[in-house]
């Protein structure tokens, strides 16, 4: 277990965002958090990084209480990096300089060592050829991958992304999701991702659905997205594949809602219509 959240409460004045929240996040998992706007998702993950201080309750990271008085917040934020909607890049610095600045200022490394590590980080996110470009010369997806490289400079164990793909076009979203999936798969980095794009959750280990400050659903993507009517009742959509299967089921086709990927969906539909054709003959 990487994170253990116990009886977490967060209030802003008289507004209670959530109360009595209990969750665990395991090392090496990809956890996607979805839910209607205002359901407490962003506040919850900001507590994981201590950008928001919980009102009550405990958060344990590798068994250590990060809500304890005197806890070293800066040390924790090097272990749990955050990526936001905004790219948070310095427009007057090159891509390489945007990454080396954290290595020289925070890690206190030499210019030469920082440059060498920054180039390796750019290679990890597939943008080594953009080292001397400026942010204004990059696409949105490329900017977000640079932001991820900047977070990786701190060598985090976990990356938390707060709707990091919300402002990107489909190509940019695909680039970012592929990058974080590769980092998780190849390097074991734990990923916690908030998104409104349900297709981004299909390869996750877990999907957590938050609604009105509580966990409404929690499980594998196939389990969660198969509950189409429950998700729609709280104002959520499902991946395009599941929506198609759901509509075809409504038209009388015997199709599984757990065929979540494009290939699985296509195979399920082909089998169904192939079976129907045989029966008609």
C-alpha positions as CSV (number, residue, x, y, z in Angstrom):
1,X,0.0,0.0,0.0
2,X,1.4,3.4,-1.0
3,X,-1.4,5.6,0.4
4,X,-3.9,4.8,3.2
5,X,-6.6,7.4,3.8
6,X,-8.5,7.2,7.0
7,X,-11.7,9.1,7.9
8,X,-10.5,12.1,5.8
9,X,-12.5,15.3,6.2
10,X,-12.1,18.6,4.3
11,X,-14.1,21.8,5.0
12,X,-13.9,25.2,3.5
13,X,-15.7,27.3,6.1
14,X,-19.2,26.0,6.4
15,X,-18.9,23.9,3.3
16,X,-18.0,20.2,3.8
17,X,-16.4,18.8,0.7
18,X,-16.1,15.3,2.1
19,X,-16.3,13.7,5.5
20,X,-15.2,10.2,6.6
21,X,-13.4,9.3,3.3
22,X,-11.5,6.0,3.4
23,X,-9.4,4.8,0.6
24,X,-6.2,2.9,-0.3
25,X,-3.9,3.3,-3.3
26,X,-1.4,0.5,-3.9
27,X,2.1,0.9,-5.3
28,X,2.4,0.6,-9.0
29,X,-1.3,1.0,-9.7
30,X,-3.0,3.3,-12.2
31,X,-6.0,4.7,-10.4
32,X,-8.5,6.9,-12.3
33,X,-10.9,9.1,-10.4
34,X,-14.1,10.2,-12.1
35,X,-17.2,12.0,-11.0
36,X,-19.5,15.0,-11.6
37,X,-18.0,18.5,-11.1
38,X,-18.0,19.5,-7.5
39,X,-17.9,16.0,-6.2
40,X,-14.6,16.5,-4.3
41,X,-12.1,14.8,-6.7
42,X,-9.6,17.7,-7.1
43,X,-9.7,18.5,-3.4
44,X,-9.1,14.9,-2.5
45,X,-6.0,14.5,-4.7
46,X,-4.6,17.9,-3.6
47,X,-4.7,16.5,-0.1
48,X,-2.5,13.6,-1.2
49,X,0.1,16.1,-2.2
50,X,-0.7,18.4,0.8
51,X,-1.6,21.3,-1.5
52,X,-4.7,21.2,0.7
53,X,-4.4,20.4,4.4
54,X,-7.2,18.0,5.6
55,X,-9.5,19.4,8.2
56,X,-9.5,16.0,10.0
57,X,-8.5,12.4,9.5
58,X,-5.2,10.8,8.5
59,X,-3.2,10.2,5.3
60,X,-0.4,7.6,5.5
61,X,2.2,7.5,2.7
62,X,4.3,4.3,3.0
63,X,3.1,4.0,6.6
64,X,4.1,7.5,7.6
65,X,1.4,10.0,8.7
66,X,1.9,13.0,6.3
67,X,-0.8,15.0,8.2
68,X,1.3,14.9,11.4
69,X,2.6,18.2,12.9
70,X,6.1,19.0,11.7
71,X,6.0,16.7,8.7
72,X,8.4,17.6,5.9
73,X,6.0,18.7,3.1
74,X,8.7,19.6,0.6
75,X,10.3,16.1,0.9
76,X,6.9,14.5,0.4
77,X,6.2,16.6,-2.8
78,X,9.3,15.3,-4.3
79,X,7.9,11.8,-3.9
80,X,4.4,12.7,-5.1
81,X,4.5,15.0,-8.1
82,X,1.5,16.8,-9.5
83,X,0.6,17.7,-13.1
84,X,-2.2,20.3,-13.7
85,X,-4.4,21.4,-16.6
86,X,-2.1,24.4,-17.1
87,X,1.3,23.4,-18.3
88,X,3.2,25.6,-15.8
89,X,6.2,26.1,-18.1
90,X,8.4,29.2,-18.3
91,X,7.8,30.6,-21.8
92,X,11.1,32.5,-21.8
93,X,13.1,29.3,-21.3
94,X,13.8,26.5,-23.6
95,X,12.4,23.0,-23.0
96,X,15.7,21.9,-21.6
97,X,16.0,24.9,-19.3
98,X,12.5,24.3,-18.0
99,X,13.6,21.0,-16.7
100,X,17.2,21.8,-15.6
101,X,15.9,24.7,-13.4
102,X,14.3,22.3,-10.9
103,X,17.4,20.1,-10.9
104,X,19.7,23.0,-10.2
105,X,17.5,24.9,-7.8
106,X,15.8,22.1,-5.8
107,X,18.2,19.1,-6.3
108,X,21.3,21.5,-6.2
109,X,22.9,19.7,-9.1
110,X,25.6,21.2,-11.3
111,X,24.6,22.6,-14.7
112,X,26.4,19.8,-16.5
113,X,24.8,17.1,-14.5
114,X,21.3,18.7,-14.7
115,X,21.6,19.0,-18.5
116,X,22.6,15.3,-18.8
117,X,19.6,14.2,-16.6
118,X,17.2,16.6,-18.4
119,X,18.1,15.1,-21.8
120,X,17.4,11.6,-20.4
121,X,14.1,12.8,-19.0
122,X,13.1,14.2,-22.4
123,X,13.9,10.9,-24.0
124,X,11.6,9.1,-21.4
125,X,8.7,11.2,-22.6
126,X,9.7,11.0,-26.3
127,X,10.7,14.6,-26.8
128,X,14.5,14.6,-26.9
129,X,14.3,16.4,-30.2
130,X,12.6,19.4,-28.7
131,X,15.3,20.2,-26.1
132,X,16.1,23.6,-27.7
133,X,12.6,24.6,-28.6
134,X,10.5,27.1,-26.6
135,X,7.1,26.2,-25.2
136,X,5.3,28.5,-27.7
137,X,6.7,26.2,-30.5
138,X,5.0,23.0,-29.0
139,X,1.6,21.5,-29.2
140,X,-0.5,21.2,-26.1
141,X,0.3,17.5,-25.7
142,X,4.0,18.1,-26.1
143,X,3.8,20.9,-23.4
144,X,2.1,18.5,-21.0
145,X,4.7,15.8,-21.6
146,X,7.4,18.4,-20.8
147,X,5.5,19.2,-17.6
148,X,5.6,15.5,-16.8
149,X,9.3,15.4,-17.5
150,X,9.7,18.3,-15.1
151,X,7.9,16.3,-12.4
152,X,10.0,13.2,-13.2
153,X,13.1,15.3,-12.4
154,X,12.2,14.9,-8.7
155,X,12.2,11.1,-9.1
156,X,8.7,10.7,-7.7
157,X,7.2,7.4,-6.7
158,X,3.7,8.7,-7.6
159,X,2.4,11.1,-10.2
160,X,-1.0,12.8,-9.6
161,X,-2.7,14.4,-12.6
162,X,-5.5,16.8,-12.0
163,X,-7.4,16.8,-15.3
164,X,-4.1,17.1,-17.1
165,X,-5.7,16.2,-20.5
166,X,-8.7,18.5,-20.2
167,X,-7.4,21.3,-22.4
168,X,-5.9,19.0,-25.0
169,X,-7.2,17.8,-28.4
170,X,-7.6,14.0,-29.0
171,X,-4.1,13.6,-30.3
172,X,-2.6,15.5,-27.3
173,X,-4.7,13.4,-24.9
174,X,-3.5,10.2,-26.5
175,X,0.2,11.4,-26.3
176,X,-0.1,12.2,-22.6
177,X,-2.0,9.0,-21.6
178,X,0.5,6.8,-23.6
179,X,3.3,8.5,-21.8
180,X,2.0,8.0,-18.3
181,X,1.0,4.4,-19.1
182,X,4.5,3.7,-20.3
183,X,6.0,5.2,-17.2
184,X,3.8,3.1,-15.1
185,X,4.4,-0.1,-17.1
186,X,8.2,0.3,-17.5
187,X,9.2,2.1,-14.3
188,X,6.5,1.1,-11.8
189,X,5.4,4.7,-11.1
190,X,2.1,4.9,-9.4
191,X,-0.4,7.1,-11.2
192,X,-3.5,8.8,-9.9
193,X,-5.5,10.5,-12.6
194,X,-8.7,12.7,-12.6
195,X,-10.4,12.8,-16.0
196,X,-13.7,13.5,-17.7
197,X,-12.7,11.4,-20.7
198,X,-13.9,8.0,-19.8
199,X,-11.9,6.2,-22.5
200,X,-8.7,7.2,-20.6
201,X,-9.8,4.9,-17.8
202,X,-10.1,1.7,-19.8
203,X,-6.5,0.4,-19.0
204,X,-6.5,1.5,-15.4
205,X,-6.2,-0.9,-12.5
206,X,-9.0,0.8,-10.6
207,X,-11.7,3.4,-11.2
208,X,-13.0,5.4,-8.3
209,X,-16.2,7.3,-8.8
210,X,-16.7,10.2,-6.4
211,X,-20.1,11.9,-6.0
212,X,-21.1,14.5,-3.4
213,X,-18.0,14.0,-1.4
214,X,-18.2,10.2,-1.1
215,X,-16.9,7.2,-3.0
216,X,-20.0,6.0,-5.0
217,X,-18.2,3.2,-6.8
218,X,-14.7,1.6,-6.7
219,X,-13.5,-1.3,-8.8
220,X,-11.9,-2.5,-12.0
221,X,-12.9,-0.5,-15.1
222,X,-14.9,-3.4,-16.5
223,X,-16.9,-3.7,-13.3
224,X,-17.5,0.0,-12.9
225,X,-18.4,0.9,-16.5
226,X,-20.7,-2.1,-16.9
227,X,-23.1,-0.3,-14.4
228,X,-24.2,2.1,-17.1
229,X,-27.5,3.2,-15.6
230,X,-26.0,3.9,-12.2
231,X,-23.3,6.1,-13.8
232,X,-25.8,7.9,-15.9
233,X,-28.0,8.5,-12.8
234,X,-25.2,10.6,-11.3
235,X,-24.5,12.5,-14.5
236,X,-21.6,10.5,-15.9
237,X,-21.0,9.0,-19.3
238,X,-19.2,5.7,-20.2
239,X,-16.5,4.8,-22.7
240,X,-17.7,5.0,-26.3
241,X,-17.4,1.2,-26.6
242,X,-19.6,0.5,-23.6
243,X,-22.2,3.1,-24.8
244,X,-22.4,1.3,-28.2
245,X,-22.8,-2.1,-26.5
246,X,-25.4,-0.7,-24.2
247,X,-27.5,0.7,-27.1
248,X,-27.2,-2.5,-29.0
249,X,-28.4,-4.4,-25.9
250,X,-31.3,-2.1,-25.8
251,X,-32.1,-3.1,-29.4
252,X,-32.1,-6.8,-28.4
253,X,-28.5,-7.9,-28.9
254,X,-27.0,-10.2,-26.3
255,X,-23.7,-8.3,-25.7
256,X,-21.4,-8.1,-22.7
257,X,-20.9,-4.5,-21.3
258,X,-17.5,-5.7,-20.1
259,X,-16.0,-5.7,-23.6
260,X,-14.4,-2.3,-22.9
261,X,-11.6,-1.9,-25.4
262,X,-12.2,-1.3,-29.1
263,X,-10.9,-4.7,-30.2
264,X,-13.0,-6.5,-27.5
265,X,-16.1,-4.5,-28.5
266,X,-15.6,-5.3,-32.2
267,X,-15.1,-9.0,-31.5
268,X,-18.2,-9.1,-29.3
269,X,-20.4,-7.4,-32.0
270,X,-19.0,-9.7,-34.7
271,X,-19.7,-12.8,-32.7
272,X,-23.2,-11.6,-31.9
273,X,-24.1,-10.8,-35.5
274,X,-22.4,-13.9,-36.7
275,X,-24.5,-16.0,-34.4
276,X,-27.6,-14.2,-35.5
277,X,-26.8,-14.8,-39.1
278,X,-26.4,-18.6,-38.4
279,X,-29.6,-18.7,-36.5
280,X,-31.5,-17.0,-39.4
281,X,-30.1,-19.6,-41.8
